[in-house]
Amino acid sequence: MTMATSIIGEKAQITLPKVVREALKIHGKGERVGFILEGRQVILTKVAVVPVSSDYTADELAALERLSRERPVRTFRSGKAFMRALRNMARLK
């Protein structure tokens, strides 16, 4: 087990010690780390942002958002009926 220290600076920021950056393969600005809290201890880990793919187009997603705010709430008998309504709303945009 290796322990490294760092001083807390302005705005509660720290510089990750080189040994930590190397262990986590952190190379530069913009990379992300995660913090796991376990009682009074913190585990630091490198995290990756993975883009989420969608089966919907941007217009369909916008229509879905509008649909979610619609009053009264609409119900659909099937997924096909829902997709038809969603596509119709996307065309009306």
N, CA, C and O atoms as a GROMACS GRO file, in nm:
protein
  372
    1MET      N    1   0.086  -0.117   0.000
    1MET     CA    2   0.000   0.000   0.000
    1MET      C    3   0.090   0.124   0.000
    1MET      O    4   0.188   0.130   0.075
    2THR      N    5   0.057   0.221  -0.084
    2THR     CA    6   0.133   0.346  -0.092
    2THR      C    7   0.043   0.460  -0.048
    2THR      O    8  -0.074   0.465  -0.085
    3MET      N    9   0.097   0.552   0.030
    3MET     CA   10   0.022   0.670   0.070
    3MET      C   11   0.092   0.793   0.012
    3MET      O   12   0.214   0.806   0.021
    4ALA      N   13   0.013   0.880  -0.046
    4ALA     CA   14   0.065   1.007  -0.098
    4ALA      C   15  -0.020   1.118  -0.036
    4ALA      O   16  -0.136   1.096  -0.003
    5THR      N   17   0.039   1.236  -0.022
    5THR     CA   18  -0.036   1.347   0.037
    5THR      C   19  -0.040   1.465  -0.058
    5THR      O   20   0.041   1.476  -0.151
    6SER      N   21  -0.136   1.553  -0.033
    6SER     CA   22  -0.150   1.674  -0.112
    6SER      C   23  -0.209   1.781  -0.022
    6SER      O   24  -0.283   1.750   0.072
    7ILE      N   25  -0.176   1.906  -0.048
    7ILE     CA   26  -0.227   2.018   0.031
    7ILE      C   27  -0.353   2.072  -0.036
    7ILE      O   28  -0.357   2.089  -0.158
    8ILE      N   29  -0.454   2.100   0.045
    8ILE     CA   30  -0.577   2.158  -0.008
    8ILE      C   31  -0.554   2.306  -0.032
    8ILE      O   32  -0.509   2.379   0.058
    9GLY      N   33  -0.584   2.351  -0.154
    9GLY     CA   34  -0.562   2.490  -0.191
    9GLY      C   35  -0.693   2.568  -0.193
    9GLY      O   36  -0.792   2.530  -0.132
   10GLU      N   37  -0.688   2.680  -0.267
   10GLU     CA   38  -0.808   2.763  -0.280
   10GLU      C   39  -0.921   2.681  -0.340
   10GLU      O   40  -0.898   2.589  -0.419
   11LYS      N   41  -1.041   2.715  -0.303
   11LYS     CA   42  -1.162   2.649  -0.352
   11LYS      C   43  -1.161   2.499  -0.324
   11LYS      O   44  -1.224   2.422  -0.396
   12ALA      N   45  -1.089   2.457  -0.221
   12ALA     CA   46  -1.081   2.316  -0.178
   12ALA      C   47  -1.028   2.225  -0.287
   12ALA      O   48  -1.063   2.107  -0.292
   13GLN      N   49  -0.943   2.277  -0.375
   13GLN     CA   50  -0.884   2.197  -0.482
   13GLN      C   51  -0.754   2.133  -0.436
   13GLN      O   52  -0.684   2.187  -0.350
   14ILE      N   53  -0.724   2.018  -0.495
   14ILE     CA   54  -0.596   1.951  -0.466
   14ILE      C   55  -0.527   1.918  -0.598
   14ILE      O   56  -0.591   1.911  -0.703
   15THR      N   57  -0.398   1.898  -0.592
   15THR     CA   58  -0.322   1.844  -0.704
   15THR      C   59  -0.299   1.697  -0.675
   15THR      O   60  -0.248   1.661  -0.568
   16LEU      N   61  -0.337   1.612  -0.769
   16LEU     CA   62  -0.313   1.469  -0.748
   16LEU      C   63  -0.164   1.442  -0.759
   16LEU      O   64  -0.101   1.480  -0.857
   17PRO      N   65  -0.107   1.378  -0.660
   17PRO     CA   66   0.036   1.346  -0.666
   17PRO      C   67   0.067   1.259  -0.788
   17PRO      O   68  -0.017   1.182  -0.835
   18LYS      N   69   0.188   1.274  -0.838
   18LYS     CA   70   0.229   1.202  -0.958
   18LYS      C   71   0.210   1.051  -0.945
   18LYS      O   72   0.165   0.986  -1.039
   19VAL      N   73   0.242   0.997  -0.829
   19VAL     CA   74   0.228   0.853  -0.809
   19VAL      C   75   0.082   0.809  -0.825
   19VAL      O   76   0.055   0.700  -0.876
   20VAL      N   77  -0.013   0.894  -0.783
   20VAL     CA   78  -0.156   0.863  -0.797
   20VAL      C   79  -0.196   0.874  -0.945
   20VAL      O   80  -0.264   0.785  -0.997
   21ARG      N   81  -0.154   0.982  -1.012
   21ARG     CA   82  -0.186   0.999  -1.155
   21ARG      C   83  -0.134   0.881  -1.237
   21ARG      O   84  -0.203   0.831  -1.326
   22GLU      N   85  -0.013   0.838  -1.207
   22GLU     CA   86   0.045   0.726  -1.280
   22GLU      C   87  -0.031   0.597  -1.252
   22GLU      O   88  -0.057   0.519  -1.344
   23ALA      N   89  -0.066   0.574  -1.127
   23ALA     CA   90  -0.138   0.451  -1.090
   23ALA      C   91  -0.275   0.444  -1.159
   23ALA      O   92  -0.319   0.338  -1.201
   24LEU      N   93  -0.341   0.561  -1.170
   24LEU     CA   94  -0.475   0.565  -1.232
   24LEU      C   95  -0.470   0.594  -1.382
   24LEU      O   96  -0.573   0.600  -1.448
   25LYS      N   97  -0.347   0.613  -1.435
   25LYS     CA   98  -0.328   0.647  -1.577
   25LYS      C   99  -0.406   0.773  -1.614
   25LYS      O  100  -0.476   0.777  -1.715
   26ILE      N  101  -0.392   0.875  -1.531
   26ILE     CA  102  -0.453   1.006  -1.555
   26ILE      C  103  -0.345   1.093  -1.618
   26ILE      O  104  -0.238   1.113  -1.560
   27HIS      N  105  -0.374   1.145  -1.738
   27HIS     CA  106  -0.272   1.216  -1.813
   27HIS      C  107  -0.292   1.366  -1.823
   27HIS      O  108  -0.195   1.438  -1.848
   28GLY      N  109  -0.412   1.416  -1.804
   28GLY     CA  110  -0.425   1.561  -1.820
   28GLY      C  111  -0.562   1.617  -1.791
   28GLY      O  112  -0.653   1.548  -1.746
   29LYS      N  113  -0.573   1.745  -1.820
   29LYS     CA  114  -0.694   1.822  -1.793
   29LYS      C  115  -0.815   1.761  -1.864
   29LYS      O  116  -0.805   1.715  -1.977
   30GLY      N  117  -0.925   1.762  -1.796
   30GLY     CA  118  -1.050   1.714  -1.855
   30GLY      C  119  -1.082   1.569  -1.825
   30GLY      O  120  -1.195   1.525  -1.847
   31GLU      N  121  -0.985   1.494  -1.777
   31GLU     CA  122  -1.014   1.355  -1.741
   31GLU      C  123  -1.096   1.356  -1.612
   31GLU      O  124  -1.088   1.451  -1.533
   32ARG      N  125  -1.174   1.253  -1.590
   32ARG     CA  126  -1.264   1.249  -1.476
   32ARG      C  127  -1.222   1.145  -1.374
   32ARG      O  128  -1.170   1.039  -1.408
   33VAL      N  129  -1.247   1.179  -1.248
   33VAL     CA  130  -1.225   1.085  -1.138
   33VAL      C  131  -1.354   1.075  -1.058
   33VAL      O  132  -1.436   1.167  -1.058
   34GLY      N  133  -1.371   0.964  -0.991
   34GLY     CA  134  -1.487   0.944  -0.905
   34GLY      C  135  -1.442   0.925  -0.762
   34GLY      O  136  -1.329   0.884  -0.735
   35PHE      N  137  -1.531   0.957  -0.670
   35PHE     CA  138  -1.503   0.945  -0.528
   35PHE      C  139  -1.604   0.850  -0.466
   35PHE      O  140  -1.725   0.872  -0.476
   36ILE      N  141  -1.556   0.746  -0.403
   36ILE     CA  142  -1.642   0.650  -0.334
   36ILE      C  143  -1.621   0.671  -0.185
   36ILE      O  144  -1.510   0.657  -0.135
   37LEU      N  145  -1.729   0.705  -0.115
   37LEU     CA  146  -1.719   0.730   0.029
   37LEU      C  147  -1.749   0.602   0.105
   37LEU      O  148  -1.852   0.538   0.083
   38GLU      N  149  -1.659   0.566   0.194
   38GLU     CA  150  -1.676   0.450   0.282
   38GLU      C  151  -1.647   0.495   0.424
   38GLU      O  152  -1.532   0.495   0.467
   39GLY      N  153  -1.752   0.532   0.495
   39GLY     CA  154  -1.733   0.585   0.630
   39GLY      C  155  -1.655   0.714   0.624
   39GLY      O  156  -1.697   0.810   0.560
   40ARG      N  157  -1.538   0.718   0.691
   40ARG     CA  158  -1.454   0.838   0.690
   40ARG      C  159  -1.339   0.826   0.591
   40ARG      O  160  -1.243   0.903   0.596
   41GLN      N  161  -1.347   0.729   0.501
   41GLN     CA  162  -1.244   0.711   0.399
   41GLN      C  163  -1.303   0.738   0.261
   41GLN      O  164  -1.423   0.724   0.239
   42VAL      N  165  -1.216   0.777   0.168
   42VAL     CA  166  -1.256   0.804   0.031
   42VAL      C  167  -1.168   0.722  -0.062
   42VAL      O  168  -1.046   0.719  -0.048
   43ILE      N  169  -1.231   0.656  -0.158
   43ILE     CA  170  -1.158   0.584  -0.261
   43ILE      C  171  -1.168   0.667  -0.388
   43ILE      O  172  -1.277   0.705  -0.430
   44LEU      N  173  -1.053   0.696  -0.448
   44LEU     CA  174  -1.046   0.774  -0.572
   44LEU      C  175  -1.028   0.677  -0.687
   44LEU      O  176  -0.943   0.589  -0.682
   45THR      N  177  -1.108   0.693  -0.791
   45THR     CA  178  -1.097   0.606  -0.907
   45THR      C  179  -1.114   0.686  -1.036
   45THR      O  180  -1.184   0.788  -1.036
   46LYS      N  181  -1.052   0.643  -1.142
   46LYS     CA  182  -1.069   0.707  -1.272
   46LYS      C  183  -1.201   0.659  -1.330
   46LYS      O  184  -1.235   0.541  -1.319
   47VAL      N  185  -1.275   0.749  -1.391
   47VAL     CA  186  -1.401   0.711  -1.454
   47VAL      C  187  -1.399   0.756  -1.599
   47VAL      O  188  -1.329   0.850  -1.636
   48ALA      N  189  -1.475   0.687  -1.680
   48ALA     CA  190  -1.486   0.721  -1.821
   48ALA      C  191  -1.631   0.755  -1.852
   48ALA      O  192  -1.723   0.688  -1.804
   49VAL      N  193  -1.651   0.859  -1.929
   49VAL     CA  194  -1.785   0.895  -1.973
   49VAL      C  195  -1.811   0.820  -2.102
   49VAL      O  196  -1.740   0.837  -2.201
   50VAL      N  197  -1.914   0.737  -2.100
   50VAL     CA  198  -1.947   0.656  -2.216
   50VAL      C  199  -2.072   0.714  -2.281
   50VAL      O  200  -2.177   0.722  -2.216
   51PRO      N  201  -2.063   0.756  -2.407
   51PRO     CA  202  -2.181   0.812  -2.473
   51PRO      C  203  -2.292   0.707  -2.481
   51PRO      O  204  -2.266   0.589  -2.507
   52VAL      N  205  -2.413   0.750  -2.459
   52VAL     CA  206  -2.528   0.662  -2.465
   52VAL      C  207  -2.591   0.674  -2.604
   52VAL      O  208  -2.621   0.783  -2.650
   53SER      N  209  -2.611   0.561  -2.667
   53SER     CA  210  -2.676   0.564  -2.798
   53SER      C  211  -2.826   0.562  -2.776
   53SER      O  212  -2.875   0.513  -2.674
   54SER      N  213  -2.898   0.616  -2.872
   54SER     CA  214  -3.042   0.624  -2.859
   54SER      C  215  -3.107   0.569  -2.985
   54SER      O  216  -3.055   0.586  -3.095
   55ASP      N  217  -3.220   0.504  -2.967
   55ASP     CA  218  -3.297   0.455  -3.082
   55ASP      C  219  -3.387   0.564  -3.137
   55ASP      O  220  -3.457   0.543  -3.236
   56TYR      N  221  -3.387   0.683  -3.073
   56TYR     CA  222  -3.474   0.792  -3.113
   56TYR      C  223  -3.393   0.902  -3.182
   56TYR      O  224  -3.275   0.923  -3.151
   57THR      N  225  -3.457   0.971  -3.276
   57THR     CA  226  -3.394   1.087  -3.338
   57THR      C  227  -3.406   1.205  -3.242
   57THR      O  228  -3.481   1.200  -3.144
   58ALA      N  229  -3.333   1.312  -3.272
   58ALA     CA  230  -3.341   1.433  -3.189
   58ALA      C  231  -3.484   1.489  -3.189
   58ALA      O  232  -3.532   1.534  -3.085
   59ASP      N  233  -3.550   1.486  -3.304
   59ASP     CA  234  -3.689   1.535  -3.310
   59ASP      C  235  -3.783   1.449  -3.227
   59ASP      O  236  -3.873   1.500  -3.161
   60GLU      N  237  -3.762   1.317  -3.232
   60GLU     CA  238  -3.845   1.227  -3.152
   60GLU      C  239  -3.823   1.250  -3.003
   60GLU      O  240  -3.917   1.247  -2.925
   61LEU      N  241  -3.697   1.272  -2.963
   61LEU     CA  242  -3.669   1.298  -2.822
   61LEU      C  243  -3.734   1.429  -2.777
   61LEU      O  244  -3.787   1.437  -2.666
   62ALA      N  245  -3.730   1.532  -2.862
   62ALA     CA  246  -3.795   1.660  -2.830
   62ALA      C  247  -3.945   1.640  -2.818
   62ALA      O  248  -4.009   1.696  -2.728
   63ALA      N  249  -4.003   1.561  -2.909
   63ALA     CA  250  -4.146   1.534  -2.902
   63ALA      C  251  -4.180   1.455  -2.777
   63ALA      O  252  -4.283   1.480  -2.714
   64LEU      N  253  -4.095   1.361  -2.740
   64LEU     CA  254  -4.117   1.283  -2.618
   64LEU      C  255  -4.115   1.373  -2.495
   64LEU      O  256  -4.194   1.355  -2.403
   65GLU      N  257  -4.023   1.470  -2.494
   65GLU     CA  258  -4.018   1.564  -2.382
   65GLU      C  259  -4.147   1.646  -2.375
   65GLU      O  260  -4.202   1.665  -2.267
   66ARG      N  261  -4.194   1.696  -2.490
   66ARG     CA  262  -4.322   1.771  -2.492
   66ARG      C  263  -4.437   1.682  -2.446
   66ARG      O  264  -4.523   1.724  -2.370
   67LEU      N  265  -4.436   1.557  -2.494
   67LEU     CA  266  -4.541   1.463  -2.458
   67LEU      C  267  -4.543   1.438  -2.308
   67LEU      O  268  -4.650   1.421  -2.249
   68SER      N  269  -4.426   1.434  -2.246
   68SER     CA  270  -4.419   1.408  -2.102
   68SER      C  271  -4.478   1.522  -2.020
   68SER      O  272  -4.518   1.502  -1.906
   69ARG      N  273  -4.484   1.643  -2.079
   69ARG     CA  274  -4.540   1.759  -2.007
   69ARG      C  275  -4.687   1.782  -2.039
   69ARG      O  276  -4.751   1.869  -1.981
   70GLU      N  277  -4.741   1.704  -2.132
   70GLU     CA  278  -4.878   1.723  -2.179
   70GLU      C  279  -4.979   1.688  -2.069
   70GLU      O  280  -4.960   1.590  -1.996
   71ARG      N  281  -5.085   1.767  -2.058
   71ARG     CA  282  -5.194   1.742  -1.964
   71ARG      C  283  -5.323   1.735  -2.042
   71ARG      O  284  -5.340   1.821  -2.129
   72PRO      N  285  -5.415   1.647  -2.023
   72PRO     CA  286  -5.402   1.531  -1.936
   72PRO      C  287  -5.303   1.430  -1.994
   72PRO      O  288  -5.269   1.435  -2.112
   73VAL      N  289  -5.260   1.340  -1.911
   73VAL     CA  290  -5.163   1.239  -1.952
   73VAL      C  291  -5.229   1.146  -2.053
   73VAL      O  292  -5.342   1.101  -2.034
   74ARG      N  293  -5.158   1.119  -2.161
   74ARG     CA  294  -5.210   1.028  -2.263
   74ARG      C  295  -5.161   0.886  -2.234
   74ARG      O  296  -5.051   0.866  -2.185
   75THR      N  297  -5.244   0.791  -2.266
   75THR     CA  298  -5.202   0.651  -2.256
   75THR      C  299  -5.211   0.589  -2.396
   75THR      O  300  -5.288   0.635  -2.480
   76PHE      N  301  -5.134   0.486  -2.418
   76PHE     CA  302  -5.129   0.421  -2.548
   76PHE      C  303  -5.152   0.272  -2.530
   76PHE      O  304  -5.108   0.213  -2.432
   77ARG      N  305  -5.220   0.213  -2.627
   77ARG     CA  306  -5.251   0.070  -2.619
   77ARG      C  307  -5.131  -0.018  -2.658
   77ARG      O  308  -5.126  -0.136  -2.623
   78SER      N  309  -5.036   0.040  -2.731
   78SER     CA  310  -4.922  -0.040  -2.775
   78SER      C  311  -4.801   0.050  -2.798
   78SER      O  312  -4.813   0.173  -2.805
   79GLY      N  313  -4.686  -0.012  -2.810
   79GLY     CA  314  -4.565   0.062  -2.842
   79GLY      C  315  -4.574   0.124  -2.980
   79GLY      O  316  -4.523   0.234  -3.002
   80LYS      N  317  -4.640   0.055  -3.074
   80LYS     CA  318  -4.656   0.110  -3.209
   80LYS      C  319  -4.740   0.237  -3.206
   80LYS      O  320  -4.709   0.334  -3.275
   81ALA      N  321  -4.847   0.237  -3.126
   81ALA     CA  322  -4.932   0.356  -3.116
   81ALA      C  323  -4.854   0.472  -3.054
   81ALA      O  324  -4.868   0.587  -3.096
   82PHE      N  325  -4.774   0.440  -2.956
   82PHE     CA  326  -4.691   0.544  -2.894
   82PHE      C  327  -4.594   0.604  -2.995
   82PHE      O  328  -4.581   0.726  -3.004
   83MET      N  329  -4.524   0.517  -3.071
   83MET     CA  330  -4.427   0.564  -3.170
   83MET      C  331  -4.496   0.647  -3.279
   83MET      O  332  -4.439   0.746  -3.326
   84ARG      N  333  -4.617   0.608  -3.321
   84ARG     CA  334  -4.692   0.687  -3.420
   84ARG      C  335  -4.719   0.827  -3.366
   84ARG      O  336  -4.698   0.926  -3.436
   85ALA      N  337  -4.766   0.836  -3.242
   85ALA     CA  338  -4.794   0.966  -3.181
   85ALA      C  339  -4.667   1.048  -3.166
   85ALA      O  340  -4.667   1.168  -3.190
   86LEU      N  341  -4.560   0.983  -3.128
   86LEU     CA  342  -4.432   1.052  -3.112
   86LEU      C  343  -4.383   1.108  -3.246
   86LEU      O  344  -4.338   1.222  -3.252
   87ARG      N  345  -4.392   1.029  -3.351
   87ARG     CA  346  -4.349   1.075  -3.484
   87ARG      C  347  -4.439   1.188  -3.535
   87ARG      O  348  -4.391   1.282  -3.598
   88ASN      N  349  -4.568   1.179  -3.507
   88ASN     CA  350  -4.660   1.287  -3.547
   88ASN      C  351  -4.624   1.416  -3.474
   88ASN      O  352  -4.626   1.524  -3.534
   89MET      N  353  -4.593   1.406  -3.347
   89MET     CA  354  -4.554   1.526  -3.271
   89MET      C  355  -4.423   1.583  -3.324
   89MET      O  356  -4.406   1.705  -3.328
   90ALA      N  357  -4.330   1.496  -3.364
   90ALA     CA  358  -4.202   1.543  -3.417
   90ALA      C  359  -4.224   1.617  -3.549
   90ALA      O  360  -4.155   1.715  -3.578
   91ARG      N  361  -4.320   1.572  -3.629
   91ARG     CA  362  -4.350   1.641  -3.756
   91ARG      C  363  -4.415   1.776  -3.732
   91ARG      O  364  -4.394   1.868  -3.811
   92LEU      N  365  -4.493   1.790  -3.625
   92LEU     CA  366  -4.564   1.915  -3.595
   92LEU      C  367  -4.471   2.022  -3.542
   92LEU      O  368  -4.508   2.140  -3.539
   93LYS      N  369  -4.354   1.984  -3.500
   93LYS     CA  370  -4.257   2.077  -3.440
   93LYS      C  371  -4.226   2.192  -3.527
   93LYS      O  372  -4.146   2.279  -3.490
   0.00000   0.00000   0.00000
